[in-house]
């Protein structure tokens, strides 16, 4: 005889889970939001909040991603459709709305369409909405040159010298020499720094006021270069926050640094150093472009925490390819065996090349 959903055992799950499920059903029933119920009277704003609720509960979503969704919702989607009933929003109106998004890149426009599509798709499931009008729209064309901005080694050191503090200088150096993301740097603790083994273990990330796993979802190890080790060792002489569980890049009170304030200080250091206005994330790209010239692409992928090697491959065109140039030269070299001097002369001075059969 099977166990009941509330006895805390068997297929029904725990009593707490069952009670939470029942509470959710009752709330959604009162609001007319149970799957299969008619969607009449449901506004876009209500549907958007239901979608955001689902996204927020998804543990795979990073807090920074949820924050971006919420920002886009408040800035672009709610002002356009917030008070409208779901059934009244047509394909033509959405098409006209996206035509007003002047100044936004096609990539940003497509991200808004994806979010809008998700809201309507959730509404189909929860409110019984008949159709998703966004499904009939095509995305904007996107062109990615694959080009990235990086700092030269001397520029990295200039940035470090012009940092506002020893702590900031160590962060900038570590970002460029390890490729860690800002959130991963902010979450780094002394137990993650293995001076003897010359390695840093990336276990977590701090973003949006929450501690999460790294973007790849996996713990990884990154080489600890001597210059970074020396910079971190200097931080260990401070009076506080040097225990194994303390943050490496801690605030004066031992808490996480604010990423927004760090970005401001980074921009100020760039300006003092007379460098280009590059993003903090470009320090990570700097690591990728330098290491792809020295290490196997799979190693670089592991160090940078890329889930897909294709993401790492974008750095390959920054690697020196002198050997490739030599191969091309050999392929087009003219053999002197059996060729007279006059013939070589004519080849060298000829102003026209036959393209027959090209």
C-alpha positions as CSV (number, residue, x, y, z in Angstrom):
1,X,0.0,0.0,0.0
2,X,1.6,3.3,-1.1
3,X,2.4,6.1,1.3
4,X,0.5,9.3,1.3
5,X,2.0,12.6,0.0
6,X,2.1,14.0,3.5
7,X,3.6,11.2,5.6
8,X,7.2,12.2,4.8
9,X,8.1,9.0,3.0
10,X,7.9,7.2,-0.4
11,X,7.1,8.7,-3.8
12,X,5.0,11.6,-2.3
13,X,8.1,13.3,-1.1
14,X,8.5,15.0,2.3
15,X,5.6,16.5,4.3
16,X,7.1,19.9,4.0
17,X,7.3,19.7,0.2
18,X,3.7,18.5,0.0
19,X,2.5,21.3,2.2
20,X,4.4,23.9,0.2
21,X,2.9,22.4,-3.0
22,X,-0.6,22.6,-1.6
23,X,-0.1,26.2,-0.5
24,X,1.1,27.1,-3.9
25,X,-1.9,25.5,-5.5
26,X,-4.4,27.3,-3.3
27,X,-2.8,30.7,-3.9
28,X,-2.7,30.1,-7.7
29,X,-6.3,28.9,-7.6
30,X,-7.5,32.1,-5.9
31,X,-5.7,34.1,-8.6
32,X,-7.0,32.0,-11.4
33,X,-3.6,30.9,-12.4
34,X,-3.7,27.1,-12.3
35,X,-2.8,25.3,-15.5
36,X,-5.8,24.9,-17.7
37,X,-7.8,27.7,-16.2
38,X,-9.0,30.4,-18.5
39,X,-6.7,33.4,-18.8
40,X,-9.4,36.0,-19.1
41,X,-8.6,39.1,-17.1
42,X,-4.9,38.3,-16.6
43,X,-2.7,41.2,-17.4
44,X,0.8,41.1,-19.0
45,X,2.2,42.4,-15.7
46,X,0.7,39.5,-13.8
47,X,2.0,37.0,-16.4
48,X,5.5,38.6,-16.2
49,X,5.6,38.3,-12.4
50,X,4.6,34.6,-12.7
51,X,7.4,34.0,-15.2
52,X,9.9,35.9,-13.0
53,X,8.8,33.9,-10.0
54,X,9.6,30.7,-11.9
55,X,13.0,32.1,-13.1
56,X,13.9,33.2,-9.6
57,X,13.2,29.7,-8.2
58,X,15.4,28.1,-10.8
59,X,18.7,27.3,-8.9
60,X,20.6,27.1,-12.2
61,X,20.0,30.8,-12.9
62,X,22.7,33.1,-11.6
63,X,21.5,36.0,-9.5
64,X,23.1,38.4,-12.0
65,X,21.0,36.8,-14.8
66,X,17.8,37.2,-12.8
67,X,18.8,40.8,-12.1
68,X,19.2,41.5,-15.8
69,X,15.8,40.0,-16.5
70,X,14.2,42.1,-13.9
71,X,15.9,45.2,-15.2
72,X,14.8,44.6,-18.8
73,X,11.3,43.9,-17.6
74,X,11.0,47.2,-15.8
75,X,12.8,49.2,-18.5
76,X,11.2,47.9,-21.7
77,X,8.5,45.3,-21.3
78,X,6.2,46.5,-18.6
79,X,6.0,50.1,-19.9
80,X,4.9,48.7,-23.3
81,X,2.5,45.9,-22.2
82,X,2.1,46.0,-18.5
83,X,-1.6,46.9,-18.2
84,X,-2.7,45.0,-21.3
85,X,-4.6,41.7,-21.1
86,X,-2.7,38.8,-22.5
87,X,-5.2,37.9,-25.2
88,X,-5.3,41.5,-26.6
89,X,-1.6,41.7,-27.4
90,X,-1.1,40.9,-31.1
91,X,1.9,40.0,-33.3
92,X,1.5,43.3,-35.1
93,X,1.7,45.3,-31.9
94,X,4.8,43.5,-30.8
95,X,6.4,44.1,-34.2
96,X,5.6,47.8,-34.0
97,X,7.0,47.9,-30.4
98,X,10.3,46.4,-31.3
99,X,10.6,49.0,-34.1
100,X,10.7,51.6,-31.4
101,X,13.8,50.1,-29.7
102,X,16.2,52.6,-31.3
103,X,19.7,52.7,-29.9
104,X,19.7,49.1,-28.8
105,X,21.9,46.5,-30.5
106,X,20.3,43.6,-32.4
107,X,21.7,41.3,-29.7
108,X,19.8,43.3,-27.0
109,X,16.6,43.4,-29.0
110,X,16.8,39.6,-29.4
111,X,17.3,39.1,-25.7
112,X,14.1,41.1,-25.1
113,X,12.2,39.0,-27.6
114,X,13.5,35.8,-25.9
115,X,12.3,37.1,-22.6
116,X,8.9,38.1,-24.0
117,X,8.6,34.7,-25.6
118,X,9.3,33.1,-22.3
119,X,6.6,35.1,-20.6
120,X,3.9,34.1,-23.1
121,X,5.0,30.5,-23.2
122,X,4.7,30.4,-19.4
123,X,1.3,32.0,-19.7
124,X,0.2,29.2,-22.1
125,X,1.1,26.6,-19.5
126,X,-0.2,28.4,-16.4
127,X,-3.2,30.5,-17.6
128,X,-4.2,28.4,-20.6
129,X,-3.4,31.1,-23.2
130,X,-4.2,29.8,-26.6
131,X,-1.2,31.2,-28.6
132,X,2.2,32.7,-28.2
133,X,2.3,35.8,-30.5
134,X,6.1,36.1,-30.2
135,X,6.6,32.7,-31.8
136,X,5.6,34.2,-35.2
137,X,8.4,36.8,-35.1
138,X,11.9,36.4,-36.5
139,X,15.0,37.5,-34.6
140,X,17.1,40.4,-35.7
141,X,20.2,39.4,-37.6
142,X,23.3,39.4,-35.4
143,X,26.9,39.7,-36.6
144,X,29.7,38.8,-34.4
145,X,33.2,39.7,-35.6
146,X,34.7,37.6,-32.9
147,X,37.1,40.5,-32.2
148,X,37.9,41.2,-28.5
149,X,39.8,43.9,-26.7
150,X,42.8,42.9,-24.6
151,X,45.7,44.6,-22.7
152,X,49.3,44.1,-23.5
153,X,51.5,42.8,-20.6
154,X,53.0,46.3,-20.1
155,X,49.5,47.7,-20.0
156,X,48.5,45.3,-17.3
157,X,51.5,46.4,-15.1
158,X,50.7,50.0,-15.8
159,X,47.1,49.4,-14.6
160,X,48.4,47.7,-11.4
161,X,50.8,50.5,-10.7
162,X,48.0,53.0,-11.0
163,X,45.6,51.1,-8.8
164,X,44.1,53.1,-5.9
165,X,45.3,50.5,-3.3
166,X,47.5,47.5,-2.9
167,X,44.3,45.4,-2.7
168,X,42.9,46.7,-6.0
169,X,46.3,46.2,-7.7
170,X,46.3,42.6,-6.6
171,X,42.8,42.1,-8.0
172,X,43.7,43.6,-11.4
173,X,46.8,41.5,-11.6
174,X,45.0,38.3,-10.6
175,X,42.2,39.0,-13.1
176,X,44.7,39.3,-16.0
177,X,47.0,36.4,-14.9
178,X,44.4,33.9,-13.9
179,X,41.4,34.7,-16.1
180,X,39.0,34.5,-13.1
181,X,35.7,36.4,-13.5
182,X,35.0,39.3,-11.2
183,X,32.5,37.2,-9.1
184,X,35.0,34.4,-8.8
185,X,37.7,36.8,-7.6
186,X,35.4,38.4,-5.0
187,X,34.5,34.9,-3.6
188,X,38.1,33.7,-3.4
189,X,39.2,32.6,0.1
190,X,42.6,31.9,1.4
191,X,42.0,28.1,1.6
192,X,41.5,28.3,-2.2
193,X,45.1,29.6,-2.7
194,X,47.6,26.8,-2.8
195,X,51.0,28.6,-2.7
196,X,53.0,25.4,-2.4
197,X,51.2,23.8,-5.4
198,X,51.1,27.1,-7.4
199,X,47.4,26.8,-8.0
200,X,44.2,28.6,-7.3
201,X,41.0,26.6,-6.9
202,X,37.9,28.3,-8.1
203,X,35.0,27.0,-6.0
204,X,32.3,29.8,-5.9
205,X,31.2,33.2,-7.3
206,X,29.8,36.3,-5.6
207,X,27.2,38.1,-7.8
208,X,24.0,40.0,-7.2
209,X,24.5,39.7,-3.4
210,X,24.5,35.9,-3.5
211,X,27.1,33.2,-3.3
212,X,26.8,30.7,-6.1
213,X,28.8,28.1,-8.0
214,X,31.1,29.3,-10.8
215,X,29.4,29.9,-14.1
216,X,30.3,26.5,-15.4
217,X,28.9,24.9,-12.3
218,X,32.2,23.1,-11.6
219,X,35.2,23.6,-9.4
220,X,38.3,24.1,-11.4
221,X,42.0,24.8,-10.8
222,X,44.0,27.7,-12.4
223,X,47.8,28.1,-12.4
224,X,49.1,30.6,-9.8
225,X,51.9,32.6,-11.5
226,X,54.8,33.8,-9.3
227,X,53.8,37.5,-9.7
228,X,50.3,36.8,-8.5
229,X,51.6,34.7,-5.7
230,X,53.8,37.6,-4.6
231,X,50.9,40.1,-4.8
232,X,48.7,37.8,-2.7
233,X,51.4,37.1,-0.2
234,X,51.7,40.8,0.5
235,X,48.0,40.9,1.4
236,X,48.7,38.3,4.1
237,X,50.7,40.7,6.2
238,X,47.5,42.8,6.9
239,X,46.2,42.7,10.5
240,X,42.9,41.0,9.8
241,X,41.2,38.6,7.4
242,X,44.0,36.1,6.9
243,X,42.4,32.9,8.1
244,X,41.6,30.0,5.8
245,X,38.0,30.9,5.5
246,X,38.5,34.7,5.1
247,X,38.1,36.4,1.8
248,X,41.4,37.1,-0.1
249,X,39.9,40.4,-1.4
250,X,38.0,41.4,1.6
251,X,36.6,44.8,2.5
252,X,37.8,46.6,5.6
253,X,35.1,44.8,7.6
254,X,35.9,41.4,6.1
255,X,32.9,41.3,3.9
256,X,32.6,41.0,0.1
257,X,33.7,43.9,-2.0
258,X,30.9,45.7,-4.0
259,X,31.4,44.9,-7.7
260,X,30.0,48.2,-8.8
261,X,32.5,50.2,-6.7
262,X,35.3,48.0,-7.9
263,X,34.4,48.7,-11.5
264,X,34.5,52.5,-10.7
265,X,38.0,52.2,-9.2
266,X,39.1,50.1,-12.1
267,X,38.0,52.7,-14.6
268,X,39.8,55.4,-12.6
269,X,43.0,53.3,-12.6
270,X,42.7,52.9,-16.4
271,X,42.4,56.7,-16.7
272,X,45.4,57.4,-14.5
273,X,47.5,54.9,-16.5
274,X,46.4,56.6,-19.8
275,X,45.0,53.3,-21.1
276,X,42.0,52.6,-23.3
277,X,38.5,52.4,-21.7
278,X,38.3,48.7,-21.5
279,X,35.9,46.6,-19.4
280,X,37.0,44.7,-16.3
281,X,36.0,41.5,-18.2
282,X,38.7,42.3,-20.8
283,X,41.3,41.3,-18.2
284,X,39.9,37.8,-18.5
285,X,40.2,38.0,-22.3
286,X,43.8,39.1,-21.8
287,X,44.5,35.9,-20.0
288,X,42.8,33.9,-22.8
289,X,44.7,35.5,-25.6
290,X,48.1,35.2,-23.9
291,X,47.6,31.6,-22.8
292,X,46.3,30.3,-26.1
293,X,49.8,31.0,-27.6
294,X,51.5,28.9,-24.9
295,X,49.1,26.1,-23.9
296,X,46.8,23.5,-25.5
297,X,43.3,24.7,-26.2
298,X,41.9,22.1,-23.9
299,X,44.0,23.4,-21.0
300,X,42.9,26.9,-21.6
301,X,39.3,25.7,-21.7
302,X,39.7,24.1,-18.3
303,X,41.5,27.0,-16.8
304,X,38.9,29.5,-17.9
305,X,35.9,27.3,-17.0
306,X,34.4,27.2,-20.5
307,X,31.6,24.6,-20.8
308,X,32.1,24.5,-24.6
309,X,35.5,24.4,-26.3
310,X,34.1,26.6,-29.1
311,X,34.1,29.5,-26.6
312,X,37.8,29.0,-26.1
313,X,38.5,28.7,-29.8
314,X,37.7,32.4,-30.3
315,X,41.2,33.1,-28.8
316,X,43.0,31.0,-31.4
317,X,43.4,33.7,-34.0
318,X,45.5,35.6,-31.4
319,X,48.1,32.8,-31.2
320,X,51.3,33.4,-33.2
321,X,51.3,31.3,-36.4
322,X,54.8,31.7,-37.8
323,X,54.8,28.0,-38.6
324,X,51.7,28.4,-40.8
325,X,53.3,31.2,-42.7
326,X,56.3,29.0,-43.4
327,X,54.1,26.2,-44.7
328,X,52.4,28.7,-47.1
329,X,55.8,29.9,-48.3
330,X,56.9,26.3,-48.9
331,X,53.7,25.5,-50.8
332,X,54.2,28.3,-53.2
333,X,58.0,28.0,-53.6
334,X,59.4,27.6,-57.1
335,X,61.8,24.7,-57.4
336,X,65.1,25.6,-59.2
337,X,65.7,22.1,-60.3
338,X,65.4,21.9,-64.1
339,X,64.6,25.6,-64.4
340,X,66.9,27.9,-66.3
341,X,67.9,31.3,-65.1
342,X,66.0,32.9,-68.0
343,X,62.9,31.1,-67.0
344,X,63.2,32.2,-63.4
345,X,63.7,35.7,-64.5
346,X,60.6,35.7,-66.6
347,X,58.6,34.3,-63.7
348,X,59.9,37.0,-61.4
349,X,59.2,39.9,-63.8
350,X,55.9,38.7,-65.4
351,X,53.1,41.3,-64.9
352,X,50.3,38.9,-65.9
353,X,49.2,35.6,-64.5
354,X,47.0,33.2,-66.5
355,X,43.8,32.4,-64.6
356,X,42.7,29.7,-67.0
357,X,41.0,26.9,-65.1
358,X,40.8,29.0,-61.9
